[in-house]
Amino acid sequence: MNKNHFLEFCIFLLLFVVCSCHFHNETNHIKKEAILGTWANLSMQVTFQKKDSIFKVPEGQWENILKIKPILTTYYPEGRYESKYYNLMDSLLFTSEGNWELKGDSLYLKEAGIITTYHVFLDLPKATFTGQLDWDQDGDSAEVYQGVQIKIINTKD
């Protein structure tokens, strides 16, 4: 092997190792204990790809824009979750519930036979949940949801 080929090989090998380490570190394996507890919404953004529009609720504007308190979602150790929706006067409007499962960096929520998957980036006490939803209820999960939540209550396994 001449010097040029050896140098090219070394550069290729170095790039391969750097890229492999980068992608390995990007994998966000979340432990079940990190999800357990109650989370409150801080902000969200829904991107409507078909309509080329975005609906945003910036942090600190949840109540002003949505006219409800931040949603409280509790994840229980047995794999059940519930989300509670309160009006601005703290009266419970409704509760949704289902089952949850964590696989690597993906959170699977199953409610009424429908499974929604969220990629979770955890930076405690906050987490960012990103997934595709049928936000406009047109039968197509074409909207991209990204929501930031903060953990307000820890629950032990």
N, C-alpha and C positions, 0 to 999 in steps of 0.2 A: 504494500500500500504506500503510495507516494505521500509527501507531506500535505499536498492540497486536499487529497481525498481524506486523509486522516483528520485534517482540520475541519472539513465539511462534516465528517462523521461526528466529531466532538461537538460541533455547534448543534447539529441535529439532536444528538443525545441530550445535550443541555436543555434545549428547547422542549424536548419531550418530557424531561423530568420536571421542569418548571411548570409546564402546562398540566401535567398529571397532578402535581401538588396543589396547584390552584383549583382545579376541578374537585379534587378530593376535599379541600377545605371548604368549598362552596356547599358541599353536602351537609345539610343541617339536620342531623338525627336528633330528634327531640324526645326527651324522656316523658313518659306519661305524667310523672309528678309535676312537671313544669306546666302542664295544661290544667291540672286539677285546680278547682277554685272558681271564683266569680270574676268575670271580666266585664268592663264597661266600655262602650264605644267612645272613641275620641273624635275620629274623623272617618270620612269615606269618600270614595270616588267611583262612579260608575261610568264606564265608557261604552257608548252605544255605537257599535261599529257600523251598523246598517244606516244609521241616521247621521253619522259623523258628528256626534255631539258628546258632551261630557257633563255629568251632574256631579257637583262637588259640595261636600259639607266639610269645611275646614275645621281644624281643632278650635274649640271655643265657640263654635257657631251651631252646634247640634240642635239645641233647643230653639234658637231663632229661626232656623231654616225648616226643621222637621216638625216643630211644634209638639214634640214629645221629649221626655227625659232620655238620656242615653240608655240604650238597651242593655240589660244586665243578663249575661249568659253564664250559667253555672255548669261546670263539667264535674260529674260525680265519678268516684272510683269504679263503680260497677259498669261504666260505659253508657250511662244515661246523661242527657243534658236537657236543660230547659232555658228558654229565653223569656224574660219578662219585659213587657212594654208598659210604661207608665205615662200618663198625661202630665202636663206641667204642674198640676196640683197634687201629684203623687198618688193618684188613683190608678189602680191596675186596669189597663185596657184589655189586654189578653196575654196568654202564655202559649208559647209553642214549645214542643218537646219532641225528643227522639233519642236516637242512639248515636254514639260517637266512637270512632276508632282512629288510632294514630299509627301511621306506617311511615317511618323515616321522617321526612319533612312535610308529609301530607296528612291533613285532617279530613276524615270522611264523616259527614253528618248525614244521618238517614232519618227522614221525617215523612210520615205518610207514604212510605214506599219509594220516595225519591231520595237519591243519594247525591249530595253536593260535595265536591272535593275542593279543598283550599290548600294552596302551598302556604306554609307558615314560616315566617322569619321571626325568630324569637330574640328579643333584646330586652330581657326582663328589666323592669316590670311591664314593658310594652311588647306587643306582637303585631305583625302585619299579616293579614290574611288576604290572599289573592286567589280568585277563582272565576270561572265562567258561570253565569247565571242566566235564567230567563227573567230578568228584572221587569221587562215590559209585558210579560205574560202573553207573548205571541206564539208560544210553542217551540221557540228556538232559543237555546242557551247561548246566545251570541254576545251578551253583554259581559264586559270584564269588570269585576268588582275588586276593589282594593280598600280594605278597611283597617284602621289602626285601633287597637283596643289596649286598655291598661288593666292589669290584674289588681283587683281591689281587696280580694279575700283569698288567702291560701287555704287549701284543703289537703290534708295528708291522706295517703293511700291507706 
